Amino acid sequence: MRRGRHLLVGLVAVLCVGAGPQQRSSSMTFFITSTPRGFGANLGGLAGADAICLRLATAVGAGNHAWRAYLSAPAADGKPAVHARDRSGRGPWVNVNGVEIASSLANLHSDANNLTQATALTEKGMMIGPTKHDMLTGSNPDGTLSTAAPDTTCRGWTSLNEGRAMLGHSNRYGGGRGESWNSAHLSRGCSQDALKASLGDALFYCFAAD
């Protein structure tokens, strides 16, 4: 009888431990994509990037949000330019561990935000290594479309070989404006190899906009 009781207690403990990561993920409202699409900065446009955010979030039990990629894009097809800050919601945002990375848009785009190598985690709770810290953004420090070059978004995130991409440093360290999480420097190009050459992997930030 006692042995059976111990087995039951052990089973309950295992089930509770197994539920932990899923419960944490369900409250997540910010993450960095864990894997690249594989086509450099060609993400399938903003819609394609948003779909990637949703797919990765859903895989860890956090698909119950309106996920948006933190990306700016130029005016096209009669539509105005898109600014990353306008796609991100109002906050606050927390990572997979429930740690707040910013309380509001103003806080997010200030030096007071809590985006660091330790808090800027993937949807799986992994830190980004220094060889992959370049995040695609196409943005200025205030979250608006970058005009540092004629094209800072690889043709609105649809091209492998045209234009360049404005990048941010997820670990707040490196060349250019190294401390900037969203506007550190331009990429060498838009291909996967070009992005890797400047310590990136075509990863980007995802925010719950609801």
C-alpha positions in Angstrom: 0.0 0.0 0.0 2.8 2.4 1.0 4.7 1.5 -2.2 1.7 2.3 -4.3 1.2 5.6 -2.6 4.9 6.5 -3.3 4.5 5.6 -6.9 1.4 7.8 -7.2 3.2 10.8 -5.6 6.1 10.3 -7.9 3.9 10.2 -11.0 2.1 13.4 -9.9 5.5 15.1 -9.4 6.7 14.1 -12.9 3.5 15.4 -14.4 3.8 18.7 -12.6 7.4 19.2 -13.7 6.5 18.4 -17.3 3.7 21.0 -17.3 6.0 23.7 -16.1 7.7 24.9 -19.4 4.4 24.8 -21.2 2.7 26.9 -18.6 5.5 29.4 -18.7 5.4 29.5 -22.5 1.7 30.3 -22.5 2.3 33.6 -20.8 5.2 34.6 -23.0 4.7 37.8 -25.0 8.2 38.2 -26.4 10.9 36.0 -27.9 13.6 35.7 -30.5 13.1 33.2 -33.3 15.1 30.1 -32.5 15.8 29.1 -36.1 16.2 31.0 -39.4 13.8 30.5 -42.3 16.9 29.5 -44.3 16.5 32.1 -47.1 18.5 34.9 -45.6 16.4 38.1 -45.1 13.8 36.8 -47.5 11.1 36.1 -44.8 8.2 36.2 -47.2 7.5 39.8 -46.4 5.9 41.0 -43.1 3.1 38.4 -43.4 5.6 35.6 -43.8 7.6 36.8 -40.8 4.5 37.1 -38.7 3.6 33.5 -39.7 7.0 32.4 -38.5 6.4 34.0 -35.1 3.1 32.4 -34.8 4.3 28.9 -35.8 7.2 29.0 -33.3 5.0 30.3 -30.5 2.4 27.7 -31.2 4.9 24.9 -31.0 5.6 25.8 -27.4 2.0 26.5 -26.4 1.9 30.2 -26.8 -0.1 30.5 -30.0 -2.9 32.3 -28.3 -1.6 35.8 -29.1 -1.5 38.1 -32.2 2.2 37.6 -32.9 4.0 40.2 -34.9 7.6 40.3 -36.1 9.6 43.4 -35.0 10.3 44.6 -38.6 9.9 47.9 -40.4 9.2 47.9 -44.1 9.1 50.6 -46.9 6.1 51.9 -48.7 5.0 49.6 -51.5 2.0 48.9 -53.8 0.3 52.2 -52.7 0.6 51.3 -49.0 2.6 53.5 -46.6 5.8 52.6 -44.8 5.5 50.3 -41.8 7.3 51.0 -38.6 8.2 48.1 -36.3 7.1 50.0 -33.2 3.6 50.2 -34.6 3.4 46.4 -34.9 4.4 45.5 -31.4 1.4 46.3 -29.2 1.5 48.4 -26.1 3.2 46.0 -23.6 4.2 45.0 -21.1 6.1 42.1 -22.6 7.7 39.1 -20.8 10.0 36.4 -22.0 9.4 32.6 -21.7 10.6 32.7 -18.1 8.1 35.5 -17.2 10.8 38.2 -16.9 9.6 41.6 -18.1 11.7 43.0 -20.9 9.8 46.2 -21.3 6.7 47.8 -19.7 5.6 50.0 -22.6 6.6 51.2 -26.1 8.4 54.2 -24.5 10.3 51.9 -22.1 11.1 49.4 -24.9 12.7 52.2 -27.0 14.7 53.7 -24.2 17.9 52.7 -22.4 15.8 51.6 -19.4 14.4 48.5 -21.0 15.5 45.1 -19.7 16.7 43.6 -23.0 20.0 41.8 -22.3 21.7 38.6 -23.4 20.2 36.9 -20.4 16.6 38.1 -21.0 16.4 38.2 -24.8 15.6 34.5 -25.1 14.1 32.3 -27.9 10.7 30.8 -27.6 12.5 27.7 -26.2 14.2 29.7 -23.5 17.6 29.6 -25.0 20.1 32.5 -25.0 21.5 33.8 -28.3 25.2 33.3 -28.7 27.5 36.2 -29.7 28.0 34.7 -33.2 24.3 35.1 -33.9 23.4 38.3 -32.1 22.5 40.4 -35.2 18.7 40.7 -35.3 16.8 41.8 -38.5 14.9 44.9 -37.8 15.1 47.5 -40.6 14.6 50.1 -37.9 15.9 53.2 -36.2 16.5 53.3 -32.4 12.9 54.7 -32.0 11.4 51.8 -33.9 10.7 53.7 -37.1 11.8 52.6 -40.6 15.6 53.1 -41.0 16.8 55.4 -43.8 20.5 54.7 -43.1 20.7 53.4 -46.7 18.3 53.4 -49.7 17.1 50.0 -48.7 17.5 48.7 -45.1 14.9 45.9 -45.3 16.1 43.7 -48.2 13.1 44.8 -50.3 10.6 44.6 -47.5 12.0 41.2 -46.4 11.5 39.5 -49.7 15.0 39.5 -51.2 18.1 37.3 -50.9 20.4 39.6 -53.0 19.0 43.1 -53.1 19.5 45.8 -50.5 20.8 45.5 -47.0 19.2 45.1 -43.6 19.5 47.2 -40.5 20.4 45.0 -37.6 20.2 45.2 -33.8 22.3 43.4 -31.2 20.3 41.2 -28.9 23.2 41.1 -26.4 23.7 44.9 -26.6 27.4 44.5 -27.5 29.5 44.8 -30.7 30.4 47.1 -33.5 28.6 50.1 -34.8 26.1 51.3 -32.3 26.8 48.1 -30.5 24.6 48.7 -27.5 21.5 49.1 -29.6 19.1 46.1 -29.6 17.3 47.3 -32.7 19.6 49.6 -34.7 23.3 48.7 -34.4 24.5 48.6 -38.0 23.7 47.5 -41.6 24.3 44.0 -42.9 26.7 43.2 -45.6 23.9 41.8 -47.7 20.7 39.9 -47.6 21.7 36.3 -48.1 22.2 33.8 -45.3 26.0 33.9 -45.8 26.1 37.7 -45.8 24.1 37.8 -42.6 26.3 35.2 -41.0 29.4 37.1 -42.0 28.4 40.0 -39.7 27.5 37.6 -36.8 23.9 37.0 -37.6 21.6 34.1 -38.7 18.5 35.9 -40.0 16.8 35.8 -36.6 14.4 38.4 -35.4 12.2 39.6 -32.5 8.6 38.6 -32.1 6.1 40.5 -29.9 2.6 39.8 -28.9 0.6 42.8 -30.2 -2.6 42.0 -28.4 
